[in-house]
């Protein structure tokens, strides 16, 4: 796997993109970045605040800008927000400028991992399970369409997932 290429983790919220990304960056000696964290650093505000003030569209504008900037760098492990695939321009950038890894987990696992997290604006609804299901139904084809490999995080350690990512990407480069 070329050290110049960026590895980008996509998938639904709660799948472990940030946690696995940090482990993967250490294992591959790459810098780790998280699009949500960079958006917050650049705006000086957290994502729930951005959603409240600018709406989802305003947040998606900021997210797209950050993605474009980060993909101009090389040798990164990049964790993305679950909705980054909703814009065609983002999908085009990701599919052409990075090695894209689609992380998956069951709805019940995602619900368990996110149920106490108040920083996920899209889950502040009466039925978070139904919301997760609808988001997965909407986004799954988009995740699949741009991913180079797909890996389940269900009941697995971040290290074991990172090892599988490395193995799968090495096979793609062989």
N, C-alpha and C positions, 0 to 999 in steps of 0.2 A: 504494500500500500504506500503510495507516494506521500511523502511528508508535506508536499505542497498542497495536496487536495484537502478540502475541508470536509469534515464529517458532520452531517446535520441530522439531528434526531427530531422526528415528527411523530405525532400521535395525539390521542385525546388527553385532556387534563387528568392528572393523577396517575398516569402510566409510568412515571419515573424518569422523564427526560432529563431533568436537571440533576437528579441524584446519580443516574447512570452516566450522564455526561461528565460529571466531575471525576468519577472513577475511570472512565474511558480516557479522559485527558491525561490523567496520571500514568495510566498504563501505556499510552502511546507517546508520551512526552510532548503533548500539544497544549496550547492555551485553551482554556474553557471560557465560553461566553454564553449568556442566556439572553435571548432577545427581550424578554419581559424585563429583566434586570437592567439592560441597557436603556430601554425606553424609560424606566423609572429614573435612572441616573440623569438622562438627558433632559427630562421634564422637571425633575425635582419633586415629583408627585407619584403616589402609588397608583397602581392600575385601577382599583375601585374608584378613586377620585377622578381619574381620567374618564372612566366610563360615565360617572355621574355628571361631569361637566361637559364633556365633548361627545358622549354617546359612543356606541361601539364603532361607528364609522370613523370618528376622530382617533380612537385608539388604533384602528386598523391602518389609518394613514401613517401614524407614527411608527407602527410595527413594520410596515412595508419599507419605509425610509431606512430604518435601522437594519433590516435584512439586507438591503442593497449595499449599504456601507460595509457591513460585516463580511459579505461575500467577496468584497474587493481585497480582503486580507487573505492570507494563506496559512495553512497548517492549524486550523482551528477545529475544536469540537464545539458545535453550536446546538444548544437546546432551544427549541422554538415554542411559541404558544400554540395551543391546540388548534386555533382558528386561522393560523397563518396560510393554510392551503385554500382559504376561501377566495382569494384573489388570484385570477389567472396569471397576472404578472409575477406574483410570488412563486407560483408553481413553475413557471417558465425559468425563473432564476434558479430555483432549487434544482430542477431536473438537469440543467445544463452546467451549473457551476459548483456542484458538490456531490459527494457520495451521500445519498439520502437513506436513512434507516427508519423504517416505520415500526414503532414499538406498539404492541397491543396488550390488552388485558381484558378480562370479562367485565361486564357492566357491574356486577356485584363487587369485584375487586376495586374498580375505580370508585364506586360509591363509598366503600370502606375507607379508601385512602383520602378521600376529599370531604367526608361528612362534617368534619369540624373546622374546615378551612373557610374563614370568612373573607378571604382575599380573592375569591373566584366569583366575580360579578354574575356570570351566567348561571351559577348554581344557587343564587339567592332567590329561590322560587319555592312554591309549596311542595312540589314533587321533584326533588333532585334526580331521582332514579329515572323518571320519564324524560327529564331534560338530557341526561347523559345518553340515554338510548336514542333520542331524536338527533342529538349532535353526531353520534357515531353513524347512524343511518345516513345522514347528510354528508359527512366528511369521509367515511371509509373509502368510497370509490376515488376520491381525490387523493387521499394518502397513498392508496395502491398505485394510482396512475403515475406517480413520480418517484416511488421508492425503488432503490436498487436491491434492498433486502428487507424482509419483514421478520420480526422477532417478538415472541411473547415474553412478557415480564411476569406472568402469572406465577405467584408463589416462588419467585426466584430471587437470589441475591443480586445486587447491582454488579458485583464482580463477575458472576457467572454470565450475566447478560452482556457485559462489556467484552468478555472473552469470546463469546459467540459472535459479536459484532466484528471483532478483529479477524476472526477466522473466516467469516462470510465475505468481508471486504477483501481479504487476501486472496480468496478464491476468485473473486471477480477480476482481480488484477493479474491473475496467473495466465 
